[in-house]
């Protein structure tokens, strides 16, 4: 009897662990959408979070559409270079990429500052800062989990 019970327990454990746990993250859901669709969804989320008016929504949607289009192009470019066999970036290429990314972030921050009110801008900064922390598990000092006091 004990052997049968143990065999059933082992089989149940194996069947639970063998199931496909391929769950898509938030970015996986947006991967198949067009840049305009992604921008529309992001604009609506920002409208809910920041209580944007119609003109702010229109301006932000154009900015987010540009970002989504550029992001899609960069992804395609990376896929193409990966297929060509180029894997390792030189130090100069890494520096240029990071410099370009930071310049882009500074420009976006200034555009958002001109569109949003002071309270909205402050909320937006807190929202974007949380996304950066949450997205990088390697950052020291920020721990994931329920009991972390950093979030």
C-alpha positions in Angstrom: 0.0 0.0 0.0 2.8 2.4 0.9 4.6 1.6 -2.4 1.4 2.4 -4.4 0.9 5.6 -2.5 4.5 6.6 -3.0 4.3 5.8 -6.7 1.1 8.0 -7.1 2.8 10.8 -5.2 5.9 10.6 -7.5 3.8 10.5 -10.6 1.7 13.5 -9.5 4.9 15.5 -8.7 6.4 14.7 -12.1 3.2 15.6 -14.0 3.0 19.0 -12.2 6.6 19.9 -12.9 6.5 18.6 -16.5 3.7 21.0 -17.4 4.5 23.9 -19.7 5.1 27.0 -17.6 5.6 29.2 -20.7 3.8 32.4 -19.3 4.3 35.5 -21.3 5.4 38.7 -19.5 4.0 42.1 -20.2 6.4 42.7 -23.0 5.5 39.4 -24.6 1.9 40.5 -24.9 2.9 43.7 -26.8 5.4 42.0 -29.1 2.9 41.2 -31.8 1.2 44.6 -31.8 1.9 47.4 -34.3 3.7 50.5 -33.0 0.5 52.5 -33.2 -1.4 50.0 -31.1 1.4 49.9 -28.5 1.4 53.7 -28.4 -2.4 53.8 -28.0 -2.4 51.3 -25.1 0.5 53.2 -23.3 -1.3 56.5 -23.8 -4.5 55.1 -22.3 -2.5 53.7 -19.3 -0.9 57.1 -18.8 -4.2 58.8 -19.1 -5.6 56.7 -16.3 -2.5 57.1 -14.1 -2.0 60.9 -14.7 -5.5 62.1 -15.6 -4.4 63.6 -18.9 -6.6 66.0 -21.0 -7.2 65.6 -24.7 -4.4 67.8 -26.0 -1.9 66.1 -23.6 -3.1 62.7 -24.8 -2.6 63.6 -28.5 0.9 65.0 -27.9 2.0 62.0 -25.8 0.6 59.5 -28.3 2.7 61.0 -31.1 5.8 60.7 -28.8 5.0 57.2 -27.9 4.3 56.2 -31.5 7.7 57.5 -32.5 9.3 55.6 -29.6 7.5 52.4 -30.5 8.4 52.7 -34.2 12.1 53.3 -33.3 12.0 50.4 -30.8 10.6 48.0 -33.4 13.3 49.1 -35.9 16.1 48.5 -33.3 14.7 45.0 -32.6 14.7 44.2 -36.3 18.2 45.5 -36.6 19.4 43.4 -33.6 17.8 40.3 -35.1 19.5 40.9 -38.4 22.9 41.4 -36.8 22.3 38.3 -34.7 21.6 36.2 -37.8 24.7 37.5 -39.5 26.7 36.1 -36.6 27.8 39.3 -35.0 27.6 38.7 -31.2 30.1 40.8 -29.3 30.0 44.6 -29.4 33.2 46.6 -29.2 33.7 49.1 -26.4 33.1 52.0 -28.7 29.8 50.5 -30.0 28.6 49.9 -26.4 29.5 53.5 -25.5 27.8 54.9 -28.6 24.6 52.9 -27.9 24.5 53.9 -24.2 25.2 57.5 -25.1 22.4 57.5 -27.7 20.0 55.9 -25.2 20.7 58.4 -22.5 20.4 61.4 -25.0 17.0 60.0 -26.0 15.9 59.7 -22.4 16.9 63.3 -21.7 15.0 64.5 -24.7 11.9 62.5 -23.7 12.1 63.9 -20.2 12.2 67.5 -21.5 9.3 66.8 -23.8 7.2 65.3 -21.0 8.1 68.2 -18.8 6.7 70.6 -21.4 3.5 68.6 -21.9 2.6 67.6 -18.3 1.8 69.8 -15.3 4.1 69.8 -12.4 2.1 67.2 -10.4 1.7 65.0 -13.4 5.4 65.2 -14.2 6.3 64.3 -10.7 4.0 61.2 -10.8 5.3 60.3 -14.3 8.9 60.4 -12.9 8.0 58.1 -10.0 6.3 55.7 -12.4 9.2 55.6 -14.8 11.7 55.2 -12.0 9.8 52.2 -10.6 9.8 50.5 -14.0 13.6 50.9 -14.3 14.1 49.4 -10.9 11.7 46.5 -11.4 13.2 45.7 -14.8 16.7 45.2 -13.6 17.0 42.4 -11.1 20.8 42.7 -11.2 20.8 46.2 -9.5 22.4 46.0 -6.1 20.2 47.2 -3.3 16.9 46.3 -4.9 15.6 42.9 -4.1 12.6 41.1 -5.6 10.1 39.4 -3.5 7.2 40.1 -1.1 9.3 40.9 1.9 11.6 43.5 0.3 11.4 46.9 1.9 12.8 48.7 -1.1 9.6 48.7 -3.1 
